[in-house]
């Protein structure tokens, strides 16, 4: 019990030392999904040093301590080093004993988001343009598809294919779906964030990211793979 209290106090102390995050960076794209508190993280890439720096914040003090630990610990790491981080150290350090299951899951989501943000920042720096500027304009006739793709980009997928199968379910329950008639989808996605993650956890992460979109559709079939599985 004493160790748990010490770890708890250390997290609260770290929260007080976290540098302020630029309010302009607290966007929906930088929001970490699946956290009990509202958490934002942003990555910047130094092309000369080939290292990543982070900014982060949370409206929950304990969660802010977790953000501070990751922001400080990953400061100056390369994208490759960040990609190799997994959540097992939270168990080895005993931190999981001081956190609720919800906060443990949120911590894993922070790591996943920071991996994705680091990879995206490096890619943008290398190309000289953001992924958003390279994307084609959305088709106004498929708003549900557009909404889902927009949210799935948070995973920084290597490849993503979202197939509208609504026409195959005409007359079935839930076939009307969204106003556009988009109700049934099949998703094939490959992303670094899925490496070492169980299938159920991959699906849960996708459901969390899609969030309020899920109740708007009737069915989503998911095939989520890590690059090593392709």
N, C-alpha and C positions, 0 to 999 in steps of 0.2 A: 504493500500500500504506500509505503514511504517513497519508493522509487517512482510510482505512478504520479504522486503529488509533485515530485521534483521535475519529472518530464513535462507535466502540465504547466508548471510555473515557467519552465524554460521556453515553452511555446509562446506563452503570454509575453515573456520578455522579448523574444524575437519579433513578435508583432509590433512592439513599440519601436523597434529599430529599423523596420522596413521603410525605405525611402518612399516618398509620396509618388503615386502614379499620375501621369499626365491625364487629366480628366477627358481630354479629346481621344484618348486611347481606350476608354471604357465603352467600347462599341459592342454590338451584338456578335460581330465576328470574333472578338477577343474574349467573349464570355465562355467560361468553362461549363459544359453541360453536366447535369447530374449531381450538382453540389447542393447541400442543404442551405448554405449561404450563397450570396451572389459573389462570384469570383471572376476576376478578369486577369488575363496574362497576355503580354505582348513581347515578341522577340525582335531583336535587332541584330543584323549580321555585319561583321567587320570583314570586308573583302581582303584587306591587307593581312590581317592576323588570322583570318578564316576561323573566327570564333564567334560565339553567340552571347549576347547579354539579354537579360529579361527585366521587364517591369511587371509588377503585379499588385493586386489589392483585393480585399474582401470586406464585406460589411459585418462579418462575424470575427470577433477578436481571436478565438482559438484557431479558426480556419485561416485567418491572416497570419498567424504564427507558422502554419504549415506552408503557406505561400512564401513567407520570408525564408524558411529553411531551404526550399527548392530554388528560389531566386538567387540566394547566396551560394548555395552548393553548386549550381550549374553555371555560375558566372565564369565566363572565359573558356568554357568547354567548346569543343568542336561539335558539329552536327553528328558526326559518327559516335563520339563519346556519349552524347545525349541520347542517341537512339538505342544505346546498349543498357540504359538505365531501366530497371524494372522495380516493381513495388515490393519486392521481397525484403528490402532493407528495413521497411517499416516494422516487419515482424522481428528481424534480427535485433533491431534497436530497442524493441519492447514498446514502441509507440502505439502499436495496435491495442495494447492493454489499457491505454489511457483514452482511447477514442471509441465512439459508438460505431456500430457497423455502417451507419450512413455516412459518417465522416471518413471512415476507412475507404469506402467506395468513392467518395468525393476526392480523396487524396490520389487514388489511382487515376481518376479522370483528369486531375491536374497534370499528372505526369504525361498522360496521353496527349493532352492539349499542348503541353510545352514541347513535346517531341514534334508534333505536327507544325507548331508555330516556328520552331527552329528550322525545320526542313523547308517550309514555305519561304521564310526570310532569306535563306541561302539561295533558293531557286530564283527568287525575285531579284536578288542582288546580281546573280550571274546573268540573267536575261536582260536586266535593266528595265524590266516592266513587271507589273503585278499580274497575277493570274487573272484577276478580274478584268484587266484591260484586254487580255487575250481572248477572253470568252466571247462567244457569239451572242448576239442580242436574243433575248428570250422570245419564244413564240407566244403571242397574247392569247392564242386559242387553247393553250395547254397550261393554265395557271397552276394546277396542282403539281404537274410535272416540274414546272419551274421552281415552285416553292420547295419541293423535296430536294432537287438538285442543288439549290442554293444552300440549304442546310447541310447537305452531305459533303460539301466542299470543306467544311470544318475539319473533316478527317484527313484532308490533303491526300486524296486517293491517287494511286498510280494509274488506276483505270476505274471507270465507273460506267455501268450500263443500266439504265432504268427503262424497263419495257412496260408500256401501258397495255394490259391484257383485258381491259374493260369490255371490249367488244365480244370476248369469248364468254362473258358472263351475263349477257343481255337477258333480262327476265328473272335473274336470280335475286335473292335477297341482297339488298345493299348495292345493286348494280347501278343505281342512279348516281351514287357517290356525291362528289362536289358538284357545283353548279354547271361545270363544264362536262359532267358525265364521267369524269375520271374516277374510277373506284377500285380497280384491281391492278396491282403492279408486281413486277418481278425485278429484283435488284441483284445485280452481280457487281461486286466491288472488291478491289484489291488495294490494301493500304498497309503501310509500315506499322501503324498503331496496333494492328491485329496480331503482330508477331508475339508468340508465346501466350496468347489469350485463348481461353476455351471458347468453343462455338457459342455457348449460351451467353457468355460475357460479351462477345462480339455483337450478338443480336440485341442484347440489352443496351449496349452503347449506342447502337443505331436508333433504337426506339427512343432513347433519351434525347438524342440530338434532334430527331424529327419532332419530338415534343407534341405541341398542340396540333401538328399536322395529322398525327395518327388517327384521331377520332373522325377526321374528315373523309377517310377512305375506308373501304370495307376489308381489304386484304392486302398484305405485302409478303411476298415470298423472298427470302434472303439467302444469297450465296456469298458469304464474306470470307475472303482468304488473305493470308499474309503473302508477301512476295515469294517466300521460300516454298510456297505450296503451288505456285503457278508453273 
